[in-house]
Amino acid sequence: MQMGIHLAMETQRRYVCARCWGPLIILPGEDRQMQVVCANPARCDGKGFVTRKYAERRREESIAELWEVRSNYPDLVRRTRKPTAQLLAELGFQGGI
Amino acid sequence: MAIKGLTDRNLAFPQIGNIRKGEKVTKVNAEGKTVSFPHDLKYFKVEFDAQEGDREQAFREVYHDKPTEINIRIPFNQIDRCWDPFCEAYTAGRMVARSDGEFFSYLVNLTTGAMEVVNGVNDKGEKVPHREIIGKAGKTDIKCRPVGRLKVIIPELRSYAYLVVHTTSVIDIRNISEQLAAIQYANDGNLIGVPLILRRRPKMVSTPTADGKRTRLEKWMLSIEVDPKWVAARFAQLELMALPSGASKPALPDVPEDTPETGEDWSQDEGAPPEESGAPIEAEYTDRTDSLEGEPNEPPLADLRRAAWPEEPKVSLTMAESVRTGDTKEAYLDIPREIIAKRLEAIKNTLANNHLTEAQREANELRRDVAQIILDLKI
């Protein structure tokens, strides 16, 4: 999306990528217009923006949702403990510390 | 094809993929143009985010590439938090309208770009009725079409994350709404933990043809069904709850045989107080409150009575009010207080007699209780 520099700066300040909710960057475009795009095009092919406030509000709501789902399904995630020897080996310690 | 960037939102409870019913197929038409159009599938097309390789592998190990059944769980107990059926309109990748089929909750003017409806009302505070055609983009009508999105957890992934099931079929949206409501109702308002199976089932559906007529075609519709094992267990539980309890009810306490009833003639019993003749009743009376003299803090009246009358009365107030004298059939409640006090003293003197039989003692104790209750009422 091409726009003037002032609008581009305002958009970068108030909006985030609609796909990954990541930051936006301003790139020079044609005819003295600016392009506002996602700052992470390699990992995100999003087009469009959402307000930063919306993204922040959804992140906070998601934390509450996680707590609720955890209480609804406490056995959904099996937590297994690795043996001490395996942990040490993965950390690079051989035969103990 | 993996989804890029979906899990980069840093959400605690993230969406990690989509479950769709069809796919886009590209074709070269007669004019040589490459066009894409939707193609319905008989199985689910499940896409994961590009970073969810481990979870996608876990899914493929169980369901492979073309699943027709997927085990799901509903993340929240409220249907409207998991299921979003709306009519939506899009243009240039942007949503320009959303309604519930009756009123718009969000509407953008396609000409000016201004928001006509926000949070269900326009700038005048009025609701705007739903309409199918929102406006035009060039020569194309922008229509408000039904869309349904269902958040589901797949238990085999062993993670607190969800996928979204997408459908644009009115029949699917109606069926899912009804099925979720029915499951919640059958499980006493609870959706959590119910093992569900998301299936695709073939159904003959009436569809419009190009010439304006209608014909019946086989379509693979969505269906949410409960695991049969859970259903069997639930029915067994309901049958158990429907049985009469009977034996679990507590038995009523035993009633003593000589409990006085209304109108009983006490004058026929031995040890009954003398008839009221107006003459003073001479009897020994022991003031049981002398042991409480000298107490630094005088106890309340109820405690005094309890000290003088250690046993709990076995007569209820209702019964005491209904007791009548044996001769005149006058209710004790109607007898003056002084006379009842005298009779109470006489009964206590009688009880002090150690030569009473057990039956006489019980009868006099009962009369004592009745007289005491009536006396307390008349204070």
Interface residues (C-beta under 8 A of the other chain):
Chain A: C17 R19 C20 W21 G22 C38 N40 R43 C44 D45 G46 K47 G48 A55 R58 R59 S62 I63 E65 L66 E68 V69 R70 N72 Y73 L76 V77 R78
Chain B: K4 G5 L6 D8 R9 N10 L11 A12 F13 P14 A50 Q51 R73 P75 F76 N77 G93 R94 I153 P155 R158 S159 Y160 I192 G193
